[in-house]
Amino acid sequence: MESLESFVSFEIDGRLFAFSVKDVLEVLLDRPISPVPRSAEHVVGVINFRGSAITVVDTSVKFGLRKSSPEAKRIVVVVQFSWQGKKLELGCLCDAVRRVERVNVLEIQPVSNFGTYYPPALLKGVFYMDKELCSIIDVAKVFTIDEIDAAQQALAL
């Protein structure tokens, strides 16, 4: 019996990425984002999500790709992850959301240390979707607690 895992696939700067569906809370379209003064370059701002302010990051900047255009349609994938026993929520800006893809876990390959634009340690693995390579983002490794704390402190100013 094959073991399947589900992923939400999305595009950043023409590249295909995915989060485990277990990590995704919601996909938001054109939600107003309030800027946060003196925040890191990849922190776009904050949004109201279910009554709480959560940080939104420009995922393309975080991965060393081109910065998202302010005029671009803003799609925010809200993810949740655990860090030191705390549940944290974060919004990730992306260019487009493709679909939920069910993947046989045996088809998920390790990340090569060569030929990637971003640190392989930030990824859980890769798989092919419609003949395109899709990189699975490890949410807990990409967004550090220091970055989240910095954004929350900037909000308090």
C-alpha positions as CSV (number, residue, x, y, z in Angstrom):
1,M,0.0,0.0,0.0
2,E,1.5,3.3,-1.0
3,S,1.8,6.2,1.4
4,L,0.6,9.6,0.1
5,E,1.3,13.0,1.4
6,S,-0.5,16.2,0.3
7,F,1.2,19.5,-0.6
8,V,-0.1,23.0,-1.5
9,S,2.0,24.0,-4.5
10,F,2.7,27.6,-5.4
11,E,5.0,29.7,-7.6
12,I,7.7,32.2,-6.6
13,D,9.6,34.0,-9.3
14,G,8.7,31.3,-11.9
15,R,9.8,28.5,-9.6
16,L,7.6,25.8,-8.1
17,F,7.5,25.3,-4.3
18,A,5.2,23.5,-1.8
19,F,4.2,23.4,1.8
20,S,2.8,20.3,3.4
21,V,-0.9,20.7,3.6
22,K,-0.6,20.0,7.3
23,D,1.3,23.3,7.7
24,V,-1.2,25.5,5.7
25,L,-4.1,27.2,7.4
26,E,-5.5,29.3,4.6
27,V,-4.7,31.0,1.2
28,L,-5.7,34.7,1.2
29,L,-6.2,36.8,-2.0
30,D,-5.5,40.5,-2.1
31,R,-5.5,41.0,1.7
32,P,-4.4,44.5,2.8
33,I,-0.9,44.3,4.3
34,S,0.2,47.0,6.8
35,P,4.0,47.8,6.6
36,V,6.2,47.4,9.6
37,P,8.8,50.1,10.1
38,R,12.4,49.0,10.6
39,S,11.7,45.4,9.8
40,A,14.0,43.0,7.9
41,E,14.0,43.3,4.1
42,H,11.9,40.2,3.6
43,V,9.2,41.3,6.1
44,V,6.4,42.9,4.0
45,G,4.3,43.8,7.0
46,V,1.4,42.3,9.0
47,I,-2.2,41.3,8.3
48,N,-5.2,40.7,10.4
49,F,-5.8,36.9,10.3
50,R,-8.7,35.6,12.4
51,G,-8.5,38.5,14.8
52,S,-4.7,38.4,15.3
53,A,-1.9,40.3,13.6
54,I,0.5,38.0,11.8
55,T,3.8,38.7,10.0
56,V,3.9,38.5,6.2
57,V,7.2,37.7,4.5
58,D,8.2,38.1,0.9
59,T,9.2,34.5,0.4
60,S,11.1,35.4,-2.9
61,V,13.4,37.7,-0.9
62,K,13.9,35.1,1.8
63,F,15.1,32.7,-0.9
64,G,17.4,35.2,-2.6
65,L,15.1,35.6,-5.6
66,R,13.7,38.9,-7.0
67,K,11.7,41.1,-4.7
68,S,7.9,40.9,-5.4
69,S,6.4,43.9,-7.2
70,P,4.2,46.1,-4.9
71,E,1.7,46.2,-7.8
72,A,1.5,42.4,-8.1
73,K,-1.5,40.5,-7.0
74,R,-0.8,39.6,-3.4
75,I,-1.5,36.0,-2.5
76,V,-0.6,35.1,1.1
77,V,-0.3,31.4,2.2
78,V,-0.8,31.3,5.9
79,V,1.3,28.6,7.6
80,Q,1.5,27.3,11.1
81,F,4.4,25.6,12.7
82,S,5.7,24.7,16.2
83,W,8.8,26.3,17.6
84,Q,10.0,25.5,21.1
85,G,6.6,24.3,22.1
86,K,4.8,27.4,20.7
87,K,2.4,27.4,17.7
88,L,3.4,30.2,15.4
89,E,1.5,31.6,12.3
90,L,3.2,33.3,9.4
91,G,2.0,34.7,6.0
92,C,4.1,33.8,3.0
93,L,3.7,36.0,-0.1
94,C,3.7,34.1,-3.4
95,D,3.0,34.8,-7.0
96,A,0.4,32.1,-7.7
97,V,-1.1,29.0,-5.9
98,R,-1.3,26.0,-8.2
99,R,-3.2,23.2,-6.4
100,V,-3.1,20.5,-3.7
101,E,-0.9,17.7,-5.0
102,R,-0.9,14.2,-3.5
103,V,2.5,12.6,-3.8
104,N,3.7,9.1,-3.0
105,V,6.3,9.6,-0.3
106,L,8.7,7.2,-2.2
107,E,8.7,9.8,-5.1
108,I,10.1,12.6,-2.8
109,Q,13.8,12.9,-3.4
110,P,16.5,14.4,-1.2
111,V,17.7,17.9,-2.1
112,S,21.0,18.1,-3.9
113,N,23.7,20.4,-2.5
114,F,24.6,21.5,-6.0
115,G,22.6,23.6,-8.5
116,T,20.1,25.1,-6.1
117,Y,19.5,28.9,-5.7
118,Y,18.8,28.6,-2.0
119,P,20.3,26.7,0.9
120,P,19.3,23.0,0.7
121,A,18.8,22.9,4.5
122,L,15.7,25.0,4.1
123,L,14.0,22.3,2.1
124,K,12.5,18.9,3.1
125,G,12.9,17.4,-0.4
126,V,11.8,17.7,-4.0
127,F,9.3,15.9,-6.3
128,Y,8.1,16.3,-9.9
129,M,4.7,17.8,-10.6
130,D,3.7,17.8,-14.3
131,K,7.4,17.4,-15.3
132,E,8.4,20.5,-13.1
133,L,10.6,20.2,-10.1
134,C,8.8,21.2,-7.0
135,S,10.8,22.1,-3.8
136,I,9.2,21.3,-0.4
137,I,9.8,24.1,2.0
138,D,10.5,23.2,5.6
139,V,8.6,26.0,7.3
140,A,10.2,25.6,10.7
141,K,13.7,26.1,9.2
142,V,13.0,28.9,6.8
143,F,11.5,31.3,9.2
144,T,13.5,31.7,12.4
145,I,12.1,32.8,15.7
146,D,14.5,35.8,15.7
147,E,12.8,37.1,12.5
148,I,9.3,36.6,14.0
149,D,10.3,38.3,17.2
150,A,11.8,41.2,15.4
151,A,8.6,41.7,13.4
152,Q,6.5,41.5,16.6
153,Q,8.8,44.0,18.4
154,A,8.5,46.4,15.5
155,L,4.7,46.2,15.8
156,A,4.9,47.3,19.5
157,L,6.8,50.5,18.6
